[in-house]
């Protein structure tokens, strides 16, 4: 129902910043809670950040809390991940995902994310 395309990844030195974008196409972007996930080399995908339909509610994994900020612009059908004070261990492919919500303005639970982007590579050098 929704197609997601991430962009903004790249190579950055430790301590630097990147802003990832996820552009959504399809109907009713605001009906989806959105999330960012990361998959580091040789590791399983893990949750990074989530945002509710309205953008009011956000939630972060401990590993990125206070460094990353998720936001969304429903008028632009876009969700962002501002990544600051990047560390080499942040190196991963970052995926955005959408969780359909009927009406609840809450974060998506892991099992609720049904639509995924292709990912964008973030590499943080020492």
Rosetta constraint file for C-alpha pairs under 8 A:
AtomPair CA 1 CA 26 HARMONIC 6.13 0.50
AtomPair CA 1 CA 27 HARMONIC 6.94 0.50
AtomPair CA 2 CA 24 HARMONIC 6.43 0.50
AtomPair CA 2 CA 25 HARMONIC 5.65 0.50
AtomPair CA 2 CA 26 HARMONIC 4.64 0.50
AtomPair CA 2 CA 27 HARMONIC 6.73 0.50
AtomPair CA 2 CA 29 HARMONIC 7.68 0.50
AtomPair CA 2 CA 98 HARMONIC 7.96 0.50
AtomPair CA 2 CA 115 HARMONIC 6.84 0.50
AtomPair CA 3 CA 24 HARMONIC 5.53 0.50
AtomPair CA 3 CA 25 HARMONIC 5.19 0.50
AtomPair CA 3 CA 26 HARMONIC 6.43 0.50
AtomPair CA 3 CA 115 HARMONIC 7.30 0.50
AtomPair CA 3 CA 116 HARMONIC 7.52 0.50
AtomPair CA 3 CA 117 HARMONIC 6.99 0.50
AtomPair CA 4 CA 22 HARMONIC 6.23 0.50
AtomPair CA 4 CA 23 HARMONIC 5.67 0.50
AtomPair CA 4 CA 24 HARMONIC 4.64 0.50
AtomPair CA 4 CA 25 HARMONIC 6.63 0.50
AtomPair CA 4 CA 96 HARMONIC 7.11 0.50
AtomPair CA 4 CA 97 HARMONIC 7.38 0.50
AtomPair CA 4 CA 115 HARMONIC 7.57 0.50
AtomPair CA 4 CA 116 HARMONIC 6.24 0.50
AtomPair CA 4 CA 117 HARMONIC 4.51 0.50
AtomPair CA 4 CA 118 HARMONIC 7.53 0.50
AtomPair CA 5 CA 22 HARMONIC 5.34 0.50
AtomPair CA 5 CA 23 HARMONIC 5.25 0.50
AtomPair CA 5 CA 24 HARMONIC 6.57 0.50
AtomPair CA 5 CA 96 HARMONIC 7.92 0.50
AtomPair CA 5 CA 117 HARMONIC 5.19 0.50
AtomPair CA 5 CA 118 HARMONIC 6.47 0.50
AtomPair CA 5 CA 119 HARMONIC 7.52 0.50
AtomPair CA 6 CA 20 HARMONIC 6.97 0.50
AtomPair CA 6 CA 21 HARMONIC 5.55 0.50
AtomPair CA 6 CA 22 HARMONIC 4.27 0.50
AtomPair CA 6 CA 23 HARMONIC 6.44 0.50
AtomPair CA 6 CA 95 HARMONIC 6.96 0.50
AtomPair CA 6 CA 96 HARMONIC 6.78 0.50
AtomPair CA 6 CA 117 HARMONIC 6.29 0.50
AtomPair CA 6 CA 118 HARMONIC 6.89 0.50
AtomPair CA 6 CA 119 HARMONIC 5.84 0.50
AtomPair CA 6 CA 120 HARMONIC 5.81 0.50
AtomPair CA 7 CA 20 HARMONIC 5.76 0.50
AtomPair CA 7 CA 21 HARMONIC 5.25 0.50
AtomPair CA 7 CA 22 HARMONIC 6.36 0.50
AtomPair CA 7 CA 119 HARMONIC 7.96 0.50
AtomPair CA 7 CA 120 HARMONIC 5.93 0.50
AtomPair CA 8 CA 18 HARMONIC 7.07 0.50
AtomPair CA 8 CA 19 HARMONIC 5.99 0.50
AtomPair CA 8 CA 20 HARMONIC 4.51 0.50
AtomPair CA 8 CA 21 HARMONIC 6.05 0.50
AtomPair CA 8 CA 120 HARMONIC 7.18 0.50
AtomPair CA 9 CA 18 HARMONIC 7.09 0.50
AtomPair CA 9 CA 19 HARMONIC 7.60 0.50
AtomPair CA 9 CA 20 HARMONIC 6.18 0.50
AtomPair CA 9 CA 120 HARMONIC 5.33 0.50
AtomPair CA 9 CA 121 HARMONIC 5.17 0.50
AtomPair CA 9 CA 122 HARMONIC 4.86 0.50
AtomPair CA 9 CA 123 HARMONIC 7.85 0.50
AtomPair CA 10 CA 18 HARMONIC 7.97 0.50
AtomPair CA 10 CA 120 HARMONIC 7.99 0.50
AtomPair CA 10 CA 121 HARMONIC 6.11 0.50
AtomPair CA 10 CA 122 HARMONIC 5.04 0.50
AtomPair CA 10 CA 123 HARMONIC 6.09 0.50
AtomPair CA 11 CA 122 HARMONIC 6.17 0.50
AtomPair CA 11 CA 123 HARMONIC 4.76 0.50
AtomPair CA 11 CA 124 HARMONIC 5.92 0.50
AtomPair CA 11 CA 125 HARMONIC 7.31 0.50
AtomPair CA 12 CA 16 HARMONIC 6.11 0.50
AtomPair CA 12 CA 17 HARMONIC 7.24 0.50
AtomPair CA 12 CA 18 HARMONIC 7.69 0.50
AtomPair CA 12 CA 122 HARMONIC 7.83 0.50
AtomPair CA 12 CA 123 HARMONIC 6.30 0.50
AtomPair CA 12 CA 124 HARMONIC 5.00 0.50
AtomPair CA 12 CA 125 HARMONIC 6.27 0.50
AtomPair CA 13 CA 86 HARMONIC 7.62 0.50
AtomPair CA 13 CA 124 HARMONIC 5.32 0.50
AtomPair CA 13 CA 125 HARMONIC 4.77 0.50
AtomPair CA 13 CA 126 HARMONIC 6.26 0.50
AtomPair CA 14 CA 85 HARMONIC 6.93 0.50
AtomPair CA 14 CA 86 HARMONIC 5.29 0.50
AtomPair CA 14 CA 87 HARMONIC 5.00 0.50
AtomPair CA 14 CA 88 HARMONIC 6.15 0.50
AtomPair CA 14 CA 124 HARMONIC 5.68 0.50
AtomPair CA 14 CA 125 HARMONIC 5.69 0.50
AtomPair CA 14 CA 126 HARMONIC 5.52 0.50
AtomPair CA 15 CA 84 HARMONIC 7.08 0.50
AtomPair CA 15 CA 85 HARMONIC 4.14 0.50
AtomPair CA 15 CA 86 HARMONIC 4.84 0.50
AtomPair CA 15 CA 87 HARMONIC 6.35 0.50
AtomPair CA 16 CA 84 HARMONIC 6.18 0.50
AtomPair CA 16 CA 85 HARMONIC 5.40 0.50
AtomPair CA 16 CA 86 HARMONIC 5.49 0.50
AtomPair CA 17 CA 82 HARMONIC 7.49 0.50
AtomPair CA 17 CA 83 HARMONIC 5.36 0.50
AtomPair CA 17 CA 84 HARMONIC 4.43 0.50
AtomPair CA 17 CA 85 HARMONIC 6.16 0.50
AtomPair CA 17 CA 86 HARMONIC 6.16 0.50
AtomPair CA 18 CA 82 HARMONIC 6.18 0.50
AtomPair CA 18 CA 83 HARMONIC 5.17 0.50
AtomPair CA 18 CA 84 HARMONIC 6.73 0.50
AtomPair CA 19 CA 80 HARMONIC 6.78 0.50
AtomPair CA 19 CA 81 HARMONIC 5.59 0.50
AtomPair CA 19 CA 82 HARMONIC 4.40 0.50
AtomPair CA 19 CA 83 HARMONIC 5.84 0.50
AtomPair CA 20 CA 80 HARMONIC 5.50 0.50
AtomPair CA 20 CA 81 HARMONIC 4.97 0.50
AtomPair CA 20 CA 82 HARMONIC 6.37 0.50
AtomPair CA 20 CA 83 HARMONIC 7.73 0.50
AtomPair CA 21 CA 78 HARMONIC 6.71 0.50
AtomPair CA 21 CA 79 HARMONIC 5.87 0.50
AtomPair CA 21 CA 80 HARMONIC 4.54 0.50
AtomPair CA 21 CA 81 HARMONIC 6.50 0.50
AtomPair CA 22 CA 78 HARMONIC 5.45 0.50
AtomPair CA 22 CA 79 HARMONIC 5.17 0.50
AtomPair CA 22 CA 80 HARMONIC 6.21 0.50
AtomPair CA 22 CA 96 HARMONIC 6.38 0.50
AtomPair CA 22 CA 117 HARMONIC 7.92 0.50
AtomPair CA 23 CA 77 HARMONIC 6.07 0.50
AtomPair CA 23 CA 78 HARMONIC 4.62 0.50
AtomPair CA 23 CA 79 HARMONIC 6.76 0.50
AtomPair CA 24 CA 29 HARMONIC 6.96 0.50
AtomPair CA 24 CA 77 HARMONIC 5.38 0.50
AtomPair CA 24 CA 78 HARMONIC 5.97 0.50
AtomPair CA 25 CA 29 HARMONIC 7.70 0.50
AtomPair CA 25 CA 77 HARMONIC 7.14 0.50
AtomPair CA 28 CA 32 HARMONIC 7.60 0.50
AtomPair CA 29 CA 74 HARMONIC 6.66 0.50
AtomPair CA 29 CA 77 HARMONIC 5.90 0.50
AtomPair CA 30 CA 53 HARMONIC 5.35 0.50
AtomPair CA 30 CA 54 HARMONIC 6.89 0.50
AtomPair CA 30 CA 74 HARMONIC 5.86 0.50
AtomPair CA 30 CA 77 HARMONIC 7.78 0.50
AtomPair CA 31 CA 53 HARMONIC 5.92 0.50
AtomPair CA 31 CA 100 HARMONIC 6.26 0.50
AtomPair CA 31 CA 101 HARMONIC 5.65 0.50
AtomPair CA 31 CA 102 HARMONIC 6.91 0.50
AtomPair CA 31 CA 103 HARMONIC 7.52 0.50
AtomPair CA 32 CA 52 HARMONIC 7.47 0.50
AtomPair CA 32 CA 53 HARMONIC 5.53 0.50
AtomPair CA 32 CA 98 HARMONIC 5.68 0.50
AtomPair CA 32 CA 99 HARMONIC 5.20 0.50
AtomPair CA 32 CA 100 HARMONIC 4.56 0.50
AtomPair CA 32 CA 101 HARMONIC 5.44 0.50
AtomPair CA 33 CA 50 HARMONIC 7.38 0.50
AtomPair CA 33 CA 51 HARMONIC 5.87 0.50
AtomPair CA 33 CA 52 HARMONIC 4.55 0.50
AtomPair CA 33 CA 53 HARMONIC 4.71 0.50
AtomPair CA 33 CA 98 HARMONIC 5.85 0.50
AtomPair CA 33 CA 99 HARMONIC 5.04 0.50
AtomPair CA 33 CA 100 HARMONIC 6.38 0.50
AtomPair CA 33 CA 101 HARMONIC 6.50 0.50
AtomPair CA 33 CA 105 HARMONIC 7.78 0.50
AtomPair CA 33 CA 106 HARMONIC 7.11 0.50
AtomPair CA 33 CA 107 HARMONIC 5.91 0.50
AtomPair CA 33 CA 108 HARMONIC 5.71 0.50
AtomPair CA 34 CA 50 HARMONIC 5.73 0.50
AtomPair CA 34 CA 51 HARMONIC 5.37 0.50
AtomPair CA 34 CA 52 HARMONIC 6.52 0.50
AtomPair CA 34 CA 53 HARMONIC 7.33 0.50
AtomPair CA 34 CA 79 HARMONIC 7.35 0.50
AtomPair CA 34 CA 96 HARMONIC 7.14 0.50
AtomPair CA 34 CA 97 HARMONIC 5.71 0.50
AtomPair CA 34 CA 98 HARMONIC 4.65 0.50
AtomPair CA 34 CA 99 HARMONIC 6.09 0.50
AtomPair CA 34 CA 107 HARMONIC 7.49 0.50
AtomPair CA 34 CA 108 HARMONIC 7.05 0.50
AtomPair CA 35 CA 47 HARMONIC 7.81 0.50
AtomPair CA 35 CA 48 HARMONIC 7.49 0.50
AtomPair CA 35 CA 49 HARMONIC 5.54 0.50
AtomPair CA 35 CA 50 HARMONIC 4.12 0.50
AtomPair CA 35 CA 51 HARMONIC 6.21 0.50
AtomPair CA 35 CA 96 HARMONIC 5.59 0.50
AtomPair CA 35 CA 97 HARMONIC 5.18 0.50
AtomPair CA 35 CA 98 HARMONIC 6.41 0.50
AtomPair CA 35 CA 99 HARMONIC 7.92 0.50
AtomPair CA 35 CA 108 HARMONIC 7.46 0.50
AtomPair CA 35 CA 113 HARMONIC 7.98 0.50
AtomPair CA 36 CA 47 HARMONIC 6.52 0.50
AtomPair CA 36 CA 48 HARMONIC 5.46 0.50
AtomPair CA 36 CA 49 HARMONIC 5.18 0.50
AtomPair CA 36 CA 50 HARMONIC 6.34 0.50
AtomPair CA 36 CA 81 HARMONIC 7.55 0.50
AtomPair CA 36 CA 94 HARMONIC 6.76 0.50
AtomPair CA 36 CA 95 HARMONIC 5.60 0.50
AtomPair CA 36 CA 96 HARMONIC 4.48 0.50
AtomPair CA 36 CA 97 HARMONIC 6.26 0.50
AtomPair CA 37 CA 45 HARMONIC 6.59 0.50
AtomPair CA 37 CA 46 HARMONIC 5.51 0.50
AtomPair CA 37 CA 47 HARMONIC 4.47 0.50
AtomPair CA 37 CA 48 HARMONIC 4.99 0.50
AtomPair CA 37 CA 49 HARMONIC 6.99 0.50
AtomPair CA 37 CA 94 HARMONIC 5.65 0.50
AtomPair CA 37 CA 95 HARMONIC 5.12 0.50
AtomPair CA 37 CA 96 HARMONIC 6.26 0.50
AtomPair CA 37 CA 97 HARMONIC 7.63 0.50
AtomPair CA 38 CA 45 HARMONIC 5.51 0.50
AtomPair CA 38 CA 46 HARMONIC 5.46 0.50
AtomPair CA 38 CA 47 HARMONIC 6.44 0.50
AtomPair CA 38 CA 48 HARMONIC 6.55 0.50
AtomPair CA 38 CA 92 HARMONIC 5.77 0.50
AtomPair CA 38 CA 93 HARMONIC 5.53 0.50
AtomPair CA 38 CA 94 HARMONIC 4.40 0.50
AtomPair CA 38 CA 95 HARMONIC 6.08 0.50
AtomPair CA 39 CA 43 HARMONIC 6.22 0.50
AtomPair CA 39 CA 44 HARMONIC 5.82 0.50
AtomPair CA 39 CA 45 HARMONIC 4.22 0.50
AtomPair CA 39 CA 46 HARMONIC 6.25 0.50
AtomPair CA 39 CA 92 HARMONIC 5.13 0.50
AtomPair CA 39 CA 93 HARMONIC 5.22 0.50
AtomPair CA 39 CA 94 HARMONIC 6.52 0.50
AtomPair CA 40 CA 44 HARMONIC 7.14 0.50
AtomPair CA 40 CA 45 HARMONIC 7.23 0.50
AtomPair CA 40 CA 90 HARMONIC 7.64 0.50
AtomPair CA 40 CA 91 HARMONIC 6.15 0.50
AtomPair CA 40 CA 92 HARMONIC 4.05 0.50
AtomPair CA 40 CA 93 HARMONIC 6.36 0.50
AtomPair CA 41 CA 91 HARMONIC 7.99 0.50
AtomPair CA 41 CA 92 HARMONIC 6.45 0.50
AtomPair CA 47 CA 61 HARMONIC 6.50 0.50
AtomPair CA 47 CA 110 HARMONIC 7.94 0.50
AtomPair CA 48 CA 60 HARMONIC 5.80 0.50
AtomPair CA 48 CA 61 HARMONIC 5.08 0.50
AtomPair CA 48 CA 63 HARMONIC 7.73 0.50
AtomPair CA 48 CA 64 HARMONIC 6.62 0.50
AtomPair CA 49 CA 58 HARMONIC 7.31 0.50
AtomPair CA 49 CA 59 HARMONIC 5.61 0.50
AtomPair CA 49 CA 60 HARMONIC 4.36 0.50
AtomPair CA 49 CA 61 HARMONIC 6.20 0.50
AtomPair CA 49 CA 64 HARMONIC 7.97 0.50
AtomPair CA 49 CA 69 HARMONIC 7.81 0.50
AtomPair CA 49 CA 70 HARMONIC 6.42 0.50
AtomPair CA 50 CA 58 HARMONIC 5.52 0.50
AtomPair CA 50 CA 59 HARMONIC 5.11 0.50
AtomPair CA 50 CA 60 HARMONIC 6.44 0.50
AtomPair CA 50 CA 70 HARMONIC 6.87 0.50
AtomPair CA 50 CA 107 HARMONIC 5.79 0.50
AtomPair CA 50 CA 108 HARMONIC 6.95 0.50
AtomPair CA 51 CA 55 HARMONIC 5.60 0.50
AtomPair CA 51 CA 56 HARMONIC 7.41 0.50
AtomPair CA 51 CA 57 HARMONIC 5.68 0.50
AtomPair CA 51 CA 58 HARMONIC 4.43 0.50
AtomPair CA 51 CA 59 HARMONIC 6.52 0.50
AtomPair CA 51 CA 70 HARMONIC 6.69 0.50
AtomPair CA 51 CA 71 HARMONIC 6.93 0.50
AtomPair CA 51 CA 72 HARMONIC 7.77 0.50
AtomPair CA 51 CA 106 HARMONIC 7.39 0.50
AtomPair CA 51 CA 107 HARMONIC 5.47 0.50
AtomPair CA 51 CA 108 HARMONIC 7.75 0.50
AtomPair CA 52 CA 56 HARMONIC 6.38 0.50
AtomPair CA 52 CA 57 HARMONIC 5.19 0.50
AtomPair CA 52 CA 58 HARMONIC 6.44 0.50
AtomPair CA 52 CA 105 HARMONIC 5.37 0.50
AtomPair CA 52 CA 106 HARMONIC 4.69 0.50
AtomPair CA 52 CA 107 HARMONIC 4.72 0.50
AtomPair CA 52 CA 108 HARMONIC 7.25 0.50
AtomPair CA 53 CA 101 HARMONIC 7.72 0.50
AtomPair CA 53 CA 104 HARMONIC 7.96 0.50
AtomPair CA 53 CA 105 HARMONIC 5.53 0.50
AtomPair CA 53 CA 106 HARMONIC 6.99 0.50
AtomPair CA 53 CA 107 HARMONIC 7.90 0.50
AtomPair CA 54 CA 74 HARMONIC 7.94 0.50
AtomPair CA 54 CA 105 HARMONIC 6.50 0.50
AtomPair CA 55 CA 71 HARMONIC 6.54 0.50
AtomPair CA 55 CA 72 HARMONIC 6.20 0.50
AtomPair CA 56 CA 105 HARMONIC 7.87 0.50
AtomPair CA 57 CA 105 HARMONIC 7.32 0.50
AtomPair CA 57 CA 106 HARMONIC 6.10 0.50
AtomPair CA 57 CA 107 HARMONIC 6.69 0.50
AtomPair CA 58 CA 70 HARMONIC 7.19 0.50
AtomPair CA 58 CA 107 HARMONIC 6.77 0.50
AtomPair CA 59 CA 107 HARMONIC 7.04 0.50
AtomPair CA 60 CA 64 HARMONIC 6.57 0.50
AtomPair CA 60 CA 65 HARMONIC 5.47 0.50
AtomPair CA 61 CA 65 HARMONIC 6.01 0.50
AtomPair CA 64 CA 68 HARMONIC 5.56 0.50
AtomPair CA 65 CA 69 HARMONIC 7.96 0.50
AtomPair CA 67 CA 83 HARMONIC 6.24 0.50
AtomPair CA 67 CA 84 HARMONIC 5.17 0.50
AtomPair CA 67 CA 85 HARMONIC 6.19 0.50
AtomPair CA 67 CA 86 HARMONIC 7.71 0.50
AtomPair CA 68 CA 81 HARMONIC 6.61 0.50
AtomPair CA 68 CA 82 HARMONIC 5.44 0.50
AtomPair CA 68 CA 83 HARMONIC 4.52 0.50
AtomPair CA 68 CA 84 HARMONIC 5.95 0.50
AtomPair CA 69 CA 80 HARMONIC 7.96 0.50
AtomPair CA 69 CA 81 HARMONIC 5.63 0.50
AtomPair CA 69 CA 82 HARMONIC 5.02 0.50
AtomPair CA 69 CA 83 HARMONIC 6.66 0.50
AtomPair CA 70 CA 79 HARMONIC 7.30 0.50
AtomPair CA 70 CA 80 HARMONIC 5.61 0.50
AtomPair CA 70 CA 81 HARMONIC 4.59 0.50
AtomPair CA 70 CA 82 HARMONIC 6.36 0.50
AtomPair CA 71 CA 79 HARMONIC 5.77 0.50
AtomPair CA 71 CA 80 HARMONIC 5.21 0.50
AtomPair CA 71 CA 81 HARMONIC 6.57 0.50
AtomPair CA 72 CA 77 HARMONIC 7.74 0.50
AtomPair CA 72 CA 78 HARMONIC 5.75 0.50
AtomPair CA 72 CA 79 HARMONIC 4.12 0.50
AtomPair CA 72 CA 80 HARMONIC 5.89 0.50
AtomPair CA 73 CA 77 HARMONIC 6.08 0.50
AtomPair CA 73 CA 78 HARMONIC 5.44 0.50
AtomPair CA 73 CA 79 HARMONIC 6.31 0.50
AtomPair CA 74 CA 78 HARMONIC 6.38 0.50
AtomPair CA 74 CA 79 HARMONIC 7.99 0.50
AtomPair CA 86 CA 90 HARMONIC 6.48 0.50
AtomPair CA 86 CA 124 HARMONIC 6.76 0.50
AtomPair CA 87 CA 91 HARMONIC 7.56 0.50
AtomPair CA 87 CA 124 HARMONIC 6.14 0.50
AtomPair CA 87 CA 125 HARMONIC 7.81 0.50
AtomPair CA 87 CA 126 HARMONIC 7.77 0.50
AtomPair CA 88 CA 123 HARMONIC 7.32 0.50
AtomPair CA 88 CA 124 HARMONIC 4.64 0.50
AtomPair CA 88 CA 125 HARMONIC 5.62 0.50
AtomPair CA 88 CA 126 HARMONIC 6.02 0.50
AtomPair CA 89 CA 124 HARMONIC 7.50 0.50
AtomPair CA 90 CA 122 HARMONIC 7.56 0.50
AtomPair CA 90 CA 123 HARMONIC 7.45 0.50
AtomPair CA 90 CA 124 HARMONIC 6.67 0.50
AtomPair CA 91 CA 121 HARMONIC 7.79 0.50
AtomPair CA 91 CA 122 HARMONIC 5.39 0.50
AtomPair CA 91 CA 123 HARMONIC 4.55 0.50
AtomPair CA 91 CA 124 HARMONIC 5.40 0.50
AtomPair CA 92 CA 121 HARMONIC 6.08 0.50
AtomPair CA 92 CA 122 HARMONIC 5.50 0.50
AtomPair CA 92 CA 123 HARMONIC 6.59 0.50
AtomPair CA 93 CA 119 HARMONIC 5.76 0.50
AtomPair CA 93 CA 120 HARMONIC 5.38 0.50
AtomPair CA 93 CA 121 HARMONIC 4.38 0.50
AtomPair CA 93 CA 122 HARMONIC 5.98 0.50
AtomPair CA 94 CA 119 HARMONIC 5.17 0.50
AtomPair CA 94 CA 120 HARMONIC 5.28 0.50
AtomPair CA 94 CA 121 HARMONIC 6.25 0.50
AtomPair CA 94 CA 122 HARMONIC 7.01 0.50
AtomPair CA 95 CA 116 HARMONIC 6.82 0.50
AtomPair CA 95 CA 117 HARMONIC 5.77 0.50
AtomPair CA 95 CA 118 HARMONIC 6.58 0.50
AtomPair CA 95 CA 119 HARMONIC 4.36 0.50
AtomPair CA 95 CA 120 HARMONIC 6.63 0.50
AtomPair CA 96 CA 116 HARMONIC 5.95 0.50
AtomPair CA 96 CA 117 HARMONIC 5.57 0.50
AtomPair CA 96 CA 119 HARMONIC 7.11 0.50
AtomPair CA 97 CA 113 HARMONIC 6.01 0.50
AtomPair CA 97 CA 114 HARMONIC 7.11 0.50
AtomPair CA 97 CA 115 HARMONIC 5.41 0.50
AtomPair CA 97 CA 116 HARMONIC 4.42 0.50
AtomPair CA 97 CA 117 HARMONIC 6.35 0.50
AtomPair CA 98 CA 113 HARMONIC 5.29 0.50
AtomPair CA 98 CA 114 HARMONIC 6.12 0.50
AtomPair CA 98 CA 115 HARMONIC 5.12 0.50
AtomPair CA 98 CA 116 HARMONIC 6.59 0.50
AtomPair CA 99 CA 108 HARMONIC 5.74 0.50
AtomPair CA 99 CA 112 HARMONIC 5.19 0.50
AtomPair CA 99 CA 113 HARMONIC 4.15 0.50
AtomPair CA 99 CA 114 HARMONIC 5.76 0.50
AtomPair CA 99 CA 115 HARMONIC 7.02 0.50
AtomPair CA 100 CA 112 HARMONIC 7.14 0.50
AtomPair CA 100 CA 113 HARMONIC 7.34 0.50
AtomPair CA 100 CA 114 HARMONIC 7.51 0.50
AtomPair CA 101 CA 105 HARMONIC 7.79 0.50
AtomPair CA 108 CA 112 HARMONIC 5.82 0.50
AtomPair CA 108 CA 113 HARMONIC 6.73 0.50
AtomPair CA 109 CA 113 HARMONIC 7.21 0.50
